[in-house]
Amino acid sequence: MISNQILQSTLEGLKGITRIDFCIMDTDGKLLVSTAPEQDNYEGDIISFVDSPADSQVVHGYQFFKIFDEHQLEYVLLANGGSDEVYMVGKIAAFQIQNLLIAYKERFDKDNFIKNLLLDNLLLVDIYNRAKKLHIDTEIRRVIFIIETKYEKDSNALDNVRGLLGNKAKDFVTAVDEKNIIVVKELEATDGHKELEKIAQNFYELLKNNGEEDVLIAYGTVVGDIKEVSKSYKEAKLALDVGKIFFSEKSIIAYSTLGIGRLIYQLPLPLCKMFIREVFEGKSPDDLDEETLTTINKFFENNLNVSETSRQLYIHRNTLVYRLDKLQKSTGLDLRVFEDAITFKIALMVVKYMKYMETMEY
């Protein structure tokens, strides 16, 4: 079914060209859209016309036309005027709207197929059979982008994103829930991580410039067969969730860059709590003061380099060594030793994960 917004836009375009007023009624005579400021009540005439075998007729100075969707009467179009010229324009308008019905139905069928494909609701044989009927290439490189914004989605938001992203015939824009918009993007044979990052950045800038707030974009890995599209979707979804925990400063997250965060995200909370207890003997990294945490994070950023870390913190080298010694006494971990540093880094990430999961429970 075409939205009334699309029908109204189509009629206004036709009026702009022909200077003829149009309106569209449903088969019960209810007005759906119109270009005239006021519209007479034609309910009885519409019902009589619907029951008649005629495809068109003139009633009270209006041309009536039937519009079918696969032999099913869908709309009645009214064109203002009884002349042959108005009849010809009305036939063209009815033909245009009938073609719109076909196009939107095909897009709806494709949208349904893509949704079920993403959610793994199709058998392998059905995937290839339906793709063939819908003229969708099965062996082409694709990747899934998930776009999350501040507001929940509606059909208009999806249409806006389709428009913003160029409405390319071989790309699909859909949604499987109220929060996220999904883009199934077709790629060139040579497109790699650099190109994917650029595409994501373009999406981000387009949406921000269009007034969207708190835009977050995640994408999976490239797949070469249509049956693997759901894999890229699951990866993008995981990247979106993991990114919120460990990369909250980023607006674009790739599944391939999640690193150890992807492993931690799959750990059960009781195991995480046991790990923290064992490493810190009942204490927690949360107990550390802000200065110590800043020192630790900067030390990790500089790959355990004491000289570079002290320079960036604007402190003497001996001051940094003193802080590291103090941390070793309180936790038993020496961050200058690679194994201890890895343990501490993982512990910090585990605590961050636990905090996030606890907030999600409320």
ChimeraX attribute file (.defattr): number of C-alpha atoms within 10 A of each C-alpha:
attribute: neighborCount
match mode: 1-to-1
recipient: residues
	/A:1	11
	/A:2	14
	/A:3	11
	/A:4	12
	/A:5	11
	/A:6	13
	/A:7	18
	/A:8	18
	/A:9	14
	/A:10	17
	/A:11	21
	/A:12	21
	/A:13	13
	/A:14	20
	/A:15	17
	/A:16	12
	/A:17	9
	/A:18	11
	/A:19	11
	/A:20	18
	/A:21	20
	/A:22	24
	/A:23	21
	/A:24	25
	/A:25	20
	/A:26	19
	/A:27	18
	/A:28	14
	/A:29	20
	/A:30	14
	/A:31	17
	/A:32	16
	/A:33	20
	/A:34	20
	/A:35	20
	/A:36	14
	/A:37	6
	/A:38	7
	/A:39	11
	/A:40	7
	/A:41	11
	/A:42	16
	/A:43	16
	/A:44	11
	/A:45	13
	/A:46	23
	/A:47	15
	/A:48	12
	/A:49	21
	/A:50	22
	/A:51	9
	/A:52	10
	/A:53	7
	/A:54	11
	/A:55	13
	/A:56	20
	/A:57	14
	/A:58	16
	/A:59	16
	/A:60	11
	/A:61	12
	/A:62	20
	/A:63	24
	/A:64	29
	/A:65	25
	/A:66	23
	/A:67	26
	/A:68	19
	/A:69	16
	/A:70	10
	/A:71	7
	/A:72	8
	/A:73	13
	/A:74	16
	/A:75	22
	/A:76	27
	/A:77	24
	/A:78	27
	/A:79	24
	/A:80	21
	/A:81	19
	/A:82	16
	/A:83	12
	/A:84	10
	/A:85	10
	/A:86	18
	/A:87	21
	/A:88	12
	/A:89	16
	/A:90	25
	/A:91	19
	/A:92	13
	/A:93	22
	/A:94	23
	/A:95	16
	/A:96	14
	/A:97	21
	/A:98	18
	/A:99	15
	/A:100	18
	/A:101	19
	/A:102	16
	/A:103	13
	/A:104	14
	/A:105	15
	/A:106	13
	/A:107	14
	/A:108	14
	/A:109	14
	/A:110	20
	/A:111	16
	/A:112	13
	/A:113	18
	/A:114	23
	/A:115	19
	/A:116	15
	/A:117	22
	/A:118	23
	/A:119	14
	/A:120	16
	/A:121	13
	/A:122	16
	/A:123	10
	/A:124	12
	/A:125	9
	/A:126	13
	/A:127	19
	/A:128	17
	/A:129	11
	/A:130	15
	/A:131	16
	/A:132	12
	/A:133	9
	/A:134	14
	/A:135	10
	/A:136	14
	/A:137	13
	/A:138	14
	/A:139	11
	/A:140	14
	/A:141	19
	/A:142	23
	/A:143	23
	/A:144	27
	/A:145	30
	/A:146	25
	/A:147	25
	/A:148	22
	/A:149	17
	/A:150	12
	/A:151	14
	/A:152	12
	/A:153	16
	/A:154	13
	/A:155	10
	/A:156	11
	/A:157	13
	/A:158	17
	/A:159	14
	/A:160	13
	/A:161	21
	/A:162	17
	/A:163	11
	/A:164	13
	/A:165	16
	/A:166	9
	/A:167	14
	/A:168	12
	/A:169	7
	/A:170	11
	/A:171	15
	/A:172	18
	/A:173	21
	/A:174	21
	/A:175	20
	/A:176	14
	/A:177	11
	/A:178	11
	/A:179	15
	/A:180	22
	/A:181	22
	/A:182	26
	/A:183	21
	/A:184	21
	/A:185	18
	/A:186	20
	/A:187	19
	/A:188	10
	/A:189	10
	/A:190	7
	/A:191	12
	/A:192	12
	/A:193	12
	/A:194	8
	/A:195	13
	/A:196	20
	/A:197	16
	/A:198	11
	/A:199	13
	/A:200	22
	/A:201	15
	/A:202	13
	/A:203	19
	/A:204	20
	/A:205	12
	/A:206	15
	/A:207	20
	/A:208	14
	/A:209	9
	/A:210	12
	/A:211	8
	/A:212	15
	/A:213	13
	/A:214	14
	/A:215	17
	/A:216	21
	/A:217	27
	/A:218	27
	/A:219	30
	/A:220	27
	/A:221	21
	/A:222	21
	/A:223	20
	/A:224	16
	/A:225	13
	/A:226	22
	/A:227	19
	/A:228	16
	/A:229	24
	/A:230	22
	/A:231	21
	/A:232	22
	/A:233	25
	/A:234	18
	/A:235	19
	/A:236	27
	/A:237	23
	/A:238	19
	/A:239	26
	/A:240	26
	/A:241	15
	/A:242	23
	/A:243	25
	/A:244	16
	/A:245	18
	/A:246	19
	/A:247	16
	/A:248	12
	/A:249	9
	/A:250	11
	/A:251	18
	/A:252	21
	/A:253	26
	/A:254	22
	/A:255	21
	/A:256	14
	/A:257	11
	/A:258	16
	/A:259	9
	/A:260	11
	/A:261	19
	/A:262	18
	/A:263	10
	/A:264	18
	/A:265	19
	/A:266	9
	/A:267	13
	/A:268	10
	/A:269	16
	/A:270	9
	/A:271	10
	/A:272	17
	/A:273	15
	/A:274	12
	/A:275	16
	/A:276	20
	/A:277	13
	/A:278	11
	/A:279	16
	/A:280	16
	/A:281	12
	/A:282	10
	/A:283	14
	/A:284	16
	/A:285	16
	/A:286	11
	/A:287	8
	/A:288	12
	/A:289	9
	/A:290	10
	/A:291	9
	/A:292	16
	/A:293	15
	/A:294	11
	/A:295	18
	/A:296	21
	/A:297	14
	/A:298	19
	/A:299	24
	/A:300	15
	/A:301	12
	/A:302	14
	/A:303	13
	/A:304	18
	/A:305	13
	/A:306	17
	/A:307	16
	/A:308	16
	/A:309	23
	/A:310	20
	/A:311	12
	/A:312	12
	/A:313	14
	/A:314	10
	/A:315	12
	/A:316	13
	/A:317	15
	/A:318	12
	/A:319	11
	/A:320	22
	/A:321	15
	/A:322	12
	/A:323	15
	/A:324	20
	/A:325	16
	/A:326	14
	/A:327	17
	/A:328	15
	/A:329	11
	/A:330	11
	/A:331	15
	/A:332	14
	/A:333	19
	/A:334	17
	/A:335	21
	/A:336	17
	/A:337	10
	/A:338	12
	/A:339	12
	/A:340	15
	/A:341	19
	/A:342	13
	/A:343	13
	/A:344	21
	/A:345	15
	/A:346	17
	/A:347	20
	/A:348	18
	/A:349	17
	/A:350	22
	/A:351	18
	/A:352	15
	/A:353	21
	/A:354	21
	/A:355	12
	/A:356	14
	/A:357	14
	/A:358	10
	/A:359	8
	/A:360	8
	/A:361	6
	/A:362	5
